[in-house]
Amino acid sequence: MKKTLLFNYGLLILLTISTAVISNFVAIKSLAIGLIMGLSALKFMLVSFEFMELKKANLFWKVSLIFVLFLIVLSVVFISN
């Protein structure tokens, strides 16, 4: 259990550093926005399922969270282009 939490925490740190690197070095704006939103969605899913114990929740809450996250990411990427 503790190893899993430490692994997830390390992965979150790595994804955050990756987001910072992408925002500074990617020259194509639309590519950078897509990558950053994808990494942010991945971090959100990791936090919600691992640290907020959503993996033990009802299927309705899991599906609705993923659906709303997909809509938000899609709308931000669409509006930014």
Sine and cosine of phi, psi and omega as CSV:
sin_phi,cos_phi,sin_psi,cos_psi,sin_omega,cos_omega
0.00,0.00,-0.76,0.65,-0.04,-1.00
-0.92,0.40,-0.60,0.80,0.04,-1.00
-0.90,0.44,-0.61,0.79,0.02,-1.00
-0.90,0.43,-0.69,0.73,0.01,-1.00
-0.91,0.42,-0.66,0.75,0.03,-1.00
-0.91,0.41,-0.63,0.77,0.06,-1.00
-0.89,0.46,-0.70,0.71,0.00,-1.00
-0.91,0.42,-0.63,0.77,0.03,-1.00
-0.90,0.43,-0.69,0.73,0.07,-1.00
-0.89,0.46,-0.63,0.77,0.05,-1.00
-0.90,0.43,-0.63,0.77,0.06,-1.00
-0.89,0.46,-0.66,0.76,0.04,-1.00
-0.90,0.43,-0.69,0.72,0.02,-1.00
-0.88,0.47,-0.67,0.74,0.02,-1.00
-0.92,0.40,-0.58,0.81,0.04,-1.00
-0.92,0.39,-0.68,0.74,0.05,-1.00
-0.90,0.43,-0.64,0.77,0.05,-1.00
-0.88,0.47,-0.64,0.77,0.03,-1.00
-0.89,0.46,-0.68,0.74,0.02,-1.00
-0.90,0.43,-0.66,0.75,0.01,-1.00
-0.91,0.41,-0.68,0.73,0.01,-1.00
-0.89,0.45,-0.66,0.75,-0.04,-1.00
-0.92,0.38,-0.43,0.90,-0.02,-1.00
-1.00,-0.04,-0.45,0.89,-0.17,-0.99
-0.90,-0.43,-0.19,0.98,0.00,-1.00
-1.00,0.07,0.84,-0.54,-0.09,-1.00
-0.99,0.14,-0.48,0.88,-0.04,-1.00
-1.00,0.08,0.90,-0.44,-0.12,-0.99
-0.89,0.46,-0.71,0.71,-0.05,-1.00
-0.92,0.39,-0.57,0.82,0.05,-1.00
-0.92,0.39,-0.68,0.74,0.01,-1.00
-0.89,0.45,-0.68,0.73,0.00,-1.00
-0.89,0.45,-0.69,0.72,0.02,-1.00
-0.89,0.46,-0.69,0.72,0.01,-1.00
-0.92,0.39,-0.68,0.73,0.00,-1.00
-0.91,0.41,-0.66,0.75,0.03,-1.00
-0.92,0.39,-0.60,0.80,0.06,-1.00
-0.90,0.43,-0.70,0.71,0.04,-1.00
-0.92,0.40,-0.61,0.80,0.03,-1.00
-0.91,0.41,-0.64,0.77,0.04,-1.00
-0.90,0.43,-0.65,0.76,0.04,-1.00
-0.90,0.44,-0.68,0.74,0.04,-1.00
-0.90,0.44,-0.65,0.76,0.02,-1.00
-0.88,0.47,-0.69,0.72,0.02,-1.00
-0.90,0.43,-0.65,0.76,0.01,-1.00
-0.89,0.45,-0.71,0.70,0.00,-1.00
-0.91,0.41,-0.72,0.70,-0.09,-1.00
-0.93,0.36,-0.62,0.79,-0.04,-1.00
-0.99,0.11,-0.56,0.83,-0.07,-1.00
-1.00,-0.04,-0.74,0.67,-0.12,-0.99
-1.00,-0.05,-0.40,0.92,0.02,-1.00
-0.98,-0.22,0.12,0.99,0.08,-1.00
0.85,0.53,0.57,0.82,0.05,-1.00
-0.95,0.33,-0.35,0.94,0.00,-1.00
-0.90,0.43,-0.30,0.95,0.05,-1.00
-0.99,-0.12,0.00,1.00,-0.07,-1.00
-0.99,0.16,0.11,-0.99,0.05,-1.00
-0.90,0.43,0.49,-0.87,-0.01,-1.00
-0.85,0.52,-0.56,0.83,0.02,-1.00
-0.84,0.54,-0.69,0.72,-0.04,-1.00
-0.94,0.34,-0.58,0.81,0.04,-1.00
-0.91,0.42,-0.75,0.66,-0.03,-1.00
-0.92,0.40,-0.66,0.75,-0.01,-1.00
-0.92,0.39,-0.60,0.80,0.05,-1.00
-0.91,0.42,-0.71,0.71,0.01,-1.00
-0.91,0.42,-0.64,0.77,0.01,-1.00
-0.90,0.43,-0.72,0.69,0.00,-1.00
-0.91,0.41,-0.65,0.76,0.05,-1.00
-0.88,0.47,-0.68,0.73,0.04,-1.00
-0.87,0.49,-0.68,0.73,0.02,-1.00
-0.90,0.44,-0.65,0.76,0.00,-1.00
-0.92,0.40,-0.73,0.68,0.01,-1.00
-0.89,0.46,-0.70,0.71,0.00,-1.00
-0.89,0.46,-0.67,0.74,0.00,-1.00
-0.93,0.37,-0.62,0.78,0.04,-1.00
-0.92,0.40,-0.68,0.73,0.02,-1.00
-0.91,0.41,-0.65,0.76,-0.01,-1.00
-0.93,0.38,-0.68,0.74,-0.02,-1.00
-0.93,0.37,-0.57,0.82,-0.05,-1.00
-0.96,0.30,-0.34,0.94,0.01,-1.00
-1.00,-0.03,0.00,0.00,0.00,0.00
